[in-house]
Amino acid sequence: MEDARFVKIPILPAETLLEGGGEFPLPRLVPVAQSFVGKRVTALEETLVTEFQRLKGLETLGPGASVAIAVGSRGITDIARVVKALVEWLKERNFKPFIVPAMGSHGGPTAKGQTEILEDYGISETTLGIPVRSSLEVIQLGSTVGGVPVWFDWAAASADGVIVVNRVKPHTDFSGEIESGLTKMLAIGLGKHRGASTIHSFGFGNLGRNIVEVARVIRSRVNVIGGIAILEDAYKETARVEVVPGHSLEEREKELLAEARLMMPGLPVNDIDFLLVQYVGKDISGAGFDPNITGRRKIWNVSDFEHPNVSVMGVLDLSPGTHGNAAGVSIADIASRRDLCQPCYSYIAAARSCSHALRNRP
């Protein structure tokens, strides 16, 4: 006897469907809206000015001291506003700030590519009135206790002080007390291509530990004034901005990560037969899909999340903000294909037939 709760859907051969010759009825679909608690900061610039007072490490620097502002992560809603407020605050106090792209291997990796990514955020010499010193040149600061070489951006190392600006959130590729945020930006973002590649070469299973150990070496060799931590709610609105002094970076980031995890959105059921995702992209997640939402990592020697358990996952398109970067699309079981390439803001559908995208996309 058939169970009335389930509807059987006849699946035609793939060749028939692709040729447009197959039709079959779908069960009745019911739209469901999910609501989350929004915590947007309503007076962002005023809040930032108050927080900047906690950058006590600047008091040891004399007038005219150079301050490197490290910026790099994608998809942060108010990143341009935060950086602009910090730059203006530093200039009012007679410091000489400059921007350093801190994005590891992203943007090509080339100095020009990383500069262009920052411009897409609204962060440039034109918008801020200060230099953007973009280079892949690094210096070695030493090695960790585990033997990992520590590489660091030369321009940031030459500054009198360094301030990192990043969102604190759960990472896509590993789990730990510290994941994606200020510590990771020090270790991987400012390690540029060489540093990022070195840390990743020790395996994703060791990523969390090595990021923390590399950052410890950096803080012992470089004057890290502090970090501007940004937390976002489930609607990607800025829920908190906090200055974390350099000496308490590691311990405070653990607490901020726990808070950020509580604000993340999630799927309303644990067991899902088919999950269809509208967009995938690097601006959404470093892995294209966010495994903290989908439950899937698909990384060697790194476990998937226990929930949600998705049997089949499909994706329809790349996000406009990913600029053609389709990293992570293979996490899906099914993906649509787009053969059209638009040079400026294109989507990659079938990379094999899209030579322009292969030549020009990061």
Wavefront OBJ file of the C-alpha trace (Angstrom):
o trace
v 0.000 0.000 0.000
v 1.435 3.364 -1.015
v 2.053 6.054 1.597
v -0.140 9.073 0.815
v 2.431 11.435 2.308
v 4.825 10.936 -0.591
v 4.553 11.673 -4.299
v 6.511 9.593 -6.798
v 8.061 11.625 -9.607
v 8.944 9.713 -12.786
v 12.491 10.593 -13.831
v 13.129 10.502 -17.569
v 16.548 9.721 -19.093
v 18.924 12.693 -19.021
v 19.243 12.726 -22.804
v 15.500 13.142 -23.163
v 15.359 15.986 -20.679
v 18.313 17.851 -22.204
v 16.769 17.646 -25.650
v 13.616 19.273 -24.317
v 11.456 16.323 -25.117
v 10.417 15.325 -21.622
v 7.640 16.654 -19.419
v 6.351 15.281 -16.159
v 4.119 16.657 -13.392
v 5.667 18.085 -10.239
v 4.029 17.869 -6.826
v 2.362 20.984 -5.416
v 4.981 23.455 -4.185
v 4.401 25.654 -1.154
v 6.493 28.825 -0.676
v 7.897 29.173 2.848
v 9.447 32.349 4.235
v 12.010 32.153 7.029
v 12.506 35.063 9.417
v 15.537 35.820 11.583
v 16.284 38.362 14.274
v 17.982 41.416 12.736
v 20.562 43.318 14.826
v 21.772 46.081 12.511
v 23.927 48.825 14.030
v 21.940 51.989 13.376
v 24.687 54.596 13.923
v 27.719 52.909 12.421
v 30.103 55.864 12.081
v 29.343 57.140 15.591
v 29.875 53.656 17.008
v 33.183 53.353 15.174
v 34.532 56.649 16.506
v 33.839 55.433 20.037
v 35.486 52.083 19.345
v 38.584 53.661 17.786
v 39.428 55.144 21.191
v 40.426 51.609 22.207
v 43.364 51.581 19.781
v 45.722 52.331 22.675
v 48.730 50.971 20.822
v 48.738 54.109 18.676
v 49.749 56.163 21.710
v 53.279 54.780 21.474
v 53.652 56.117 17.916
v 54.761 59.663 17.186
v 53.088 62.147 14.800
v 53.464 61.134 11.182
v 53.798 57.438 11.968
v 52.730 55.101 9.185
v 49.837 52.705 9.774
v 49.060 49.827 7.421
v 45.342 49.010 7.178
v 44.877 45.425 6.025
v 41.670 44.763 4.092
v 40.693 41.871 1.890
v 37.688 39.640 2.574
v 34.788 39.609 0.116
v 31.109 40.153 0.739
v 31.317 42.345 3.873
v 28.356 44.704 3.679
v 29.815 47.837 5.303
v 33.525 47.297 4.687
v 33.983 50.544 2.723
v 32.264 52.609 5.435
v 34.344 51.031 8.195
v 37.630 51.562 6.370
v 36.774 55.153 5.399
v 35.890 56.030 9.008
v 39.158 54.497 10.232
v 41.218 56.364 7.637
v 39.631 59.716 8.503
v 40.099 59.108 12.233
v 43.801 58.281 11.769
v 44.433 61.268 9.495
v 42.805 63.629 12.022
v 45.413 62.436 14.535
v 48.310 63.079 12.138
v 49.042 59.464 11.330
v 49.834 58.370 7.770
v 47.602 55.426 6.921
v 47.849 53.325 3.776
v 45.919 50.319 2.498
v 47.401 46.843 2.052
v 45.364 44.175 0.229
v 45.254 41.213 2.621
v 43.700 38.423 0.595
v 46.312 35.699 0.281
v 46.111 34.149 -3.180
v 43.000 35.954 -4.406
v 42.994 38.327 -7.332
v 45.043 36.264 -9.753
v 47.169 36.314 -7.637
v 48.643 39.575 -8.931
v 49.151 42.974 -7.344
v 46.899 44.531 -9.982
v 44.204 41.911 -9.467
v 44.141 42.483 -5.712
v 43.941 46.241 -6.193
v 40.979 45.779 -8.540
v 39.175 43.620 -5.996
v 39.533 46.374 -3.392
v 38.215 48.895 -5.912
v 35.124 46.735 -6.292
v 34.575 47.164 -2.548
v 34.815 50.948 -2.913
v 38.313 50.997 -1.395
v 40.850 52.833 -3.566
v 43.274 55.730 -3.598
v 40.559 57.854 -5.198
v 37.845 57.123 -2.643
v 40.100 57.321 0.433
v 42.832 59.775 -0.562
v 45.648 57.540 0.720
v 48.048 55.102 -0.985
v 47.138 51.502 -1.789
v 50.368 49.492 -1.638
v 49.653 46.264 -3.426
v 52.411 43.730 -3.925
v 52.981 39.994 -3.627
v 56.418 40.594 -2.109
v 56.800 39.050 1.345
v 59.486 38.638 3.988
v 59.976 35.655 6.266
v 59.485 36.472 9.947
v 60.471 33.037 11.216
v 58.723 29.697 11.681
v 56.110 28.286 14.043
v 56.799 25.679 16.710
v 55.346 23.165 14.252
v 57.812 24.145 11.528
v 55.538 26.274 9.323
v 57.442 29.164 7.660
v 55.856 32.537 8.434
v 55.603 34.954 5.486
v 54.332 38.535 5.774
v 53.582 41.396 3.393
v 56.656 43.608 3.056
v 54.750 46.904 3.032
v 52.813 46.055 6.194
v 56.011 44.871 7.881
v 57.692 48.205 7.114
v 54.881 50.249 8.707
v 55.084 51.598 12.247
v 51.850 49.793 13.079
v 49.306 47.439 11.518
v 45.510 47.379 11.895
v 43.507 44.545 10.345
v 39.851 44.940 9.345
v 37.768 41.823 8.821
v 34.509 40.059 9.529
v 34.579 37.390 12.228
v 32.522 34.327 11.285
v 32.631 30.528 11.061
v 35.041 29.313 8.395
v 33.987 27.159 5.478
v 36.870 24.669 5.540
v 37.655 23.912 9.177
v 36.259 24.174 12.697
v 37.991 25.536 15.788
v 37.978 28.164 18.514
v 39.253 30.696 15.946
v 38.144 30.444 12.348
v 37.608 33.278 9.844
v 38.494 36.742 11.081
v 41.337 38.908 12.326
v 43.784 36.099 13.110
v 43.261 34.483 9.729
v 43.808 37.824 8.009
v 47.166 38.203 9.757
v 48.305 34.678 8.932
v 46.880 34.047 5.458
v 45.694 37.405 4.120
v 48.942 39.243 4.866
v 50.982 36.168 3.997
v 49.932 36.888 0.407
v 50.239 34.102 -2.162
v 53.383 32.538 -0.697
v 52.147 32.549 2.887
v 48.667 31.328 2.028
v 50.030 28.519 -0.137
v 52.510 27.501 2.550
v 49.889 27.217 5.282
v 47.450 25.345 3.049
v 50.188 22.927 1.975
v 50.202 21.488 5.495
v 46.635 20.275 4.938
v 43.161 21.540 5.762
v 43.058 19.293 8.798
v 45.859 21.406 10.314
v 44.584 24.761 9.077
v 43.014 25.991 12.306
v 46.069 25.257 14.450
v 48.571 26.617 11.931
v 46.674 29.884 11.441
v 46.803 30.567 15.175
v 50.491 29.638 15.469
v 51.507 31.719 12.440
v 49.605 34.730 13.819
v 51.414 34.376 17.142
v 54.777 34.636 15.394
v 53.563 37.683 13.455
v 52.383 39.465 16.598
v 55.767 38.810 18.226
v 57.644 40.381 15.281
v 55.262 43.079 14.004
v 53.549 45.943 15.832
v 49.941 44.795 15.428
v 48.004 47.687 16.952
v 44.733 45.770 16.804
v 41.855 44.742 14.637
v 38.406 46.013 13.692
v 36.069 43.034 14.061
v 32.810 43.114 12.118
v 29.957 40.743 12.970
v 26.970 40.360 10.669
v 23.492 39.047 11.394
v 21.515 36.538 9.332
v 20.510 39.291 6.887
v 24.182 40.235 6.250
v 23.715 43.507 8.090
v 26.394 44.811 10.457
v 25.357 43.694 13.926
v 28.510 44.686 15.804
v 31.808 46.471 15.219
v 34.471 46.181 17.858
v 38.082 47.240 18.173
v 40.181 44.393 19.522
v 43.613 45.456 20.872
v 46.525 43.490 19.473
v 47.517 41.945 22.807
v 44.049 40.385 23.303
v 43.375 39.482 19.674
v 43.416 35.703 20.083
v 41.285 35.407 23.231
v 38.700 38.005 22.255
v 38.261 36.553 18.780
v 37.213 33.223 20.297
v 34.351 34.992 22.077
v 33.338 36.981 19.008
v 33.249 33.819 16.881
v 30.863 32.169 19.347
v 28.605 35.238 19.111
v 28.774 35.314 15.309
v 27.834 31.636 15.104
v 24.625 32.299 17.048
v 23.582 34.938 14.497
v 24.093 32.786 11.407
v 21.070 31.767 9.341
v 20.297 28.108 8.808
v 18.003 25.779 6.942
v 14.799 24.942 8.862
v 15.054 21.134 8.461
v 17.877 18.678 9.070
v 17.156 16.041 6.410
v 16.695 17.356 2.868
v 16.117 15.202 -0.197
v 16.878 17.962 -2.719
v 18.341 21.415 -2.103
v 18.292 23.861 -5.019
v 20.599 26.867 -4.581
v 19.987 29.977 -6.659
v 23.517 31.435 -6.574
v 27.002 30.261 -5.696
v 30.018 32.590 -5.537
v 33.178 33.734 -3.775
v 31.355 36.820 -2.491
v 28.931 34.492 -0.697
v 31.532 32.148 0.712
v 35.166 31.248 0.182
v 33.940 27.796 -0.802
v 31.242 29.136 -3.120
v 28.545 27.504 -1.026
v 28.703 28.115 2.719
v 29.093 24.651 4.286
v 27.869 26.057 7.592
v 24.489 26.367 5.854
v 24.487 23.464 3.393
v 26.359 21.015 5.619
v 28.747 20.043 2.791
v 32.492 20.668 2.816
v 33.761 17.870 0.562
v 37.358 18.468 1.639
v 39.905 15.711 1.996
v 40.394 14.726 5.653
v 37.810 17.292 6.834
v 34.391 16.045 7.952
v 31.124 17.402 6.621
v 28.695 18.837 9.148
v 26.267 16.392 10.710
v 23.331 18.662 9.819
v 21.761 19.453 7.510
v 21.985 16.174 5.634
v 21.359 16.957 1.947
v 20.931 13.985 -0.386
v 21.109 15.908 -3.686
v 22.128 19.544 -4.187
v 21.789 21.632 -7.337
v 22.891 25.161 -8.255
v 21.353 27.405 -10.905
v 23.873 30.200 -11.433
v 26.932 32.144 -10.298
v 26.405 35.343 -8.348
v 27.220 38.655 -10.078
v 29.660 39.491 -7.279
v 31.817 36.424 -7.871
v 33.107 37.889 -11.166
v 33.105 34.539 -12.904
v 34.907 32.638 -10.137
v 33.171 29.248 -9.972
v 35.293 27.765 -7.167
v 33.260 25.265 -5.178
v 30.645 24.582 -7.838
v 31.631 20.902 -7.857
v 30.247 20.576 -4.323
v 26.826 20.464 -6.008
v 25.568 17.279 -7.647
v 23.786 19.165 -10.442
v 24.642 22.511 -12.043
v 23.202 24.487 -14.927
v 25.427 25.479 -17.834
v 25.802 28.919 -19.362
v 27.823 29.275 -22.567
v 27.670 33.064 -22.858
v 30.645 35.070 -21.614
v 30.171 38.801 -20.913
v 33.676 40.281 -20.489
v 33.080 42.605 -17.552
v 30.572 40.929 -15.273
v 30.244 37.459 -16.660
v 29.168 34.173 -15.272
v 31.122 31.027 -15.992
v 28.859 28.190 -16.914
v 31.022 25.921 -18.956
v 34.640 26.902 -18.370
v 35.836 24.680 -21.196
v 34.010 26.839 -23.738
v 34.761 30.155 -22.079
v 38.362 31.057 -22.944
v 37.900 34.749 -22.114
v 36.839 33.911 -18.573
v 39.775 31.543 -18.133
v 42.226 34.218 -19.249
v 40.804 37.128 -17.287
v 39.022 35.909 -14.194
v 40.718 35.624 -10.771
l 1 2 3 4 5 6 7 8 9 10 11 12 13 14 15 16 17 18 19 20 21 22 23 24 25 26 27 28 29 30 31 32 33 34 35 36 37 38 39 40 41 42 43 44 45 46 47 48 49 50 51 52 53 54 55 56 57 58 59 60 61 62 63 64 65 66 67 68 69 70 71 72 73 74 75 76 77 78 79 80 81 82 83 84 85 86 87 88 89 90 91 92 93 94 95 96 97 98 99 100 101 102 103 104 105 106 107 108 109 110 111 112 113 114 115 116 117 118 119 120 121 122 123 124 125 126 127 128 129 130 131 132 133 134 135 136 137 138 139 140 141 142 143 144 145 146 147 148 149 150 151 152 153 154 155 156 157 158 159 160 161 162 163 164 165 166 167 168 169 170 171 172 173 174 175 176 177 178 179 180 181 182 183 184 185 186 187 188 189 190 191 192 193 194 195 196 197 198 199 200 201 202 203 204 205 206 207 208 209 210 211 212 213 214 215 216 217 218 219 220 221 222 223 224 225 226 227 228 229 230 231 232 233 234 235 236 237 238 239 240 241 242 243 244 245 246 247 248 249 250 251 252 253 254 255 256 257 258 259 260 261 262 263 264 265 266 267 268 269 270 271 272 273 274 275 276 277 278 279 280 281 282 283 284 285 286 287 288 289 290 291 292 293 294 295 296 297 298 299 300 301 302 303 304 305 306 307 308 309 310 311 312 313 314 315 316 317 318 319 320 321 322 323 324 325 326 327 328 329 330 331 332 333 334 335 336 337 338 339 340 341 342 343 344 345 346 347 348 349 350 351 352 353 354 355 356 357 358 359 360 361 362
